[in-house]
Amino acid sequence: GGAEGGADAEGAALPVEVVISTLPAAAEFELPAWLLRPGGSGPGPSSVPAVPAVLDAVYKPPLTSLVRQAREAGFPVVPGATMLVEQGVEQSQLWTGRTAPKRLMLKAVLRNVLAGYEAEAAEAAEVEAFFRSLPDWAPAFE
């Protein structure tokens, strides 16, 4: 068995609000079937609808099994590349006291991620379309 949803003090199922994965892409982790059901609160009924945000720390490849599954389920997704850039921006600003060049950082990470798909045009197009669908990545395409 895998992880199950939590429960409150009375034992009622609680919805899962966020899923954070730090597993390598090779693990091919996917959400358990119960989490994909309306309510997403573990085995048993739930009266509280849940659409958990999914954060996947993996940035290469950006479209892991978990990210693909979460997108297909309509869950909000924060890919590892976004986490990497946001962490870099914050660290740069803390260390230098200056505004970090986020647009340049986005472009550099995107270029690095897409470089792994040079021989696979269809997959590169899918990855690029994925990043274009994320509002935070718009500056990378300017």
N, C-alpha and C positions, 0 to 999 in steps of 0.2 A: 504494500500500500504506500501511497504518497502522502503528502501533506494534505490536511483537510482544513476547511474553514474553521474559524473560532466560534466561541459561544459566549453569551453574556452570563451574568450571575444566575439567571433563571434557567440557563441551558438552551435558550433560543439561539438559533443559528445567526451568526453575524456575516454580513457580506465582506468579501475580499475587496479592498479598495486599491491596492497596489501590489504588483509582483515585481521583484527585483532579482534579476539573474546575474550572477558573476561567474557562471560556468563557461568553460571554453566552448566554442562553436562545435567542436568535435563531439561533445556530449549529446548534441541534437535534442536538447531539452525542449519539451512542449508542455503546454498547460494541461492539467488533468481534465477529463471530459466533464466532470461535475462543475468545474469553474466556467465552462462554456455555456452551461444552462442558464436560463434567465434566473436571476437572483444570485448566482455564483457564491453561495454561502456554504458549500459543502454538502455532503449527502443529506437528504431530507428537504422539506419545503422551506421556503423563505418568502417573507412578505416584503422584503426590502430589495428592490432591483439593484443590481451591481454591474458596473462596467469598469473593471479595474484598469488602471493605467499600468502599462508594462514597460519596465526599464530593463534594457539588456546591455550590459557593460561591454560586450564584444563589439569592436568596430571593424574588424576584418575577419570574415566577410560581414558586411552590414546587414544583409538579409539572412539572418539565421533562421532556423526552424521556428524558434519562438517568435521572432518578429513577424515572419510570414503568417503564422497561425493567429497571432494577435490582430494583425491588420485585417485578415479575412473575417475575424469575429467582430470587427468594428471597434476594437479597444484602442484607446489612445496609446501611442507608442513613442518612447524616447530611446532612440538608438544609441549605441556606445559612442559613435562619432560625435554626437551632440554632447554627451557627457564629457568626452575628452576635450572638446573645444571650450565648453563652459568652465571646466576645471582649469584649463590653461589660461583662459581670460582672467579668472579670479586670482590665480597664482601670480600671473604677470603683474597685475595691478597692485597686489599686496607687496610684491618684492620691489617694484620700481616706483610705486606711487603715481604712476601715469596711466592714462587710459590705454588699454591694450588694443592692438589693431585687429579687432574681431573679424572684420571682413577678410583680411589677409589670412588669418588663422583658419577661417572656414574654407577658403580657397585651397590652402595648403593641405588640409586634411582631406578634402574632397578629391584633390588631384592624387594624393597618395592612395586613397581607397580605390579610385577608379583605375589606377595603374595596374592593379592585379587582374584586370579584365581585358587587357589589350588584345588577346587572341579570341575573345568571346564577345563579339559585338552585341548580340542579343541580350546577354546578361548585363553587359555594361549599360545598355539602354534602360534596362529594368531598374538597375541601381540608381542611375541618374534620375529617372522618373520618380523613384522613391524619395530621393533627396529634394527634388523640385516640389514634391507634394507637402513638404514640411516648411511651414512659414519661417522658422528660424534660419533656414538655409538659403532664403532668397538672395541675400547679399553675395553668396558664393557664385551666383550666376549673373551678376551685374557686369 
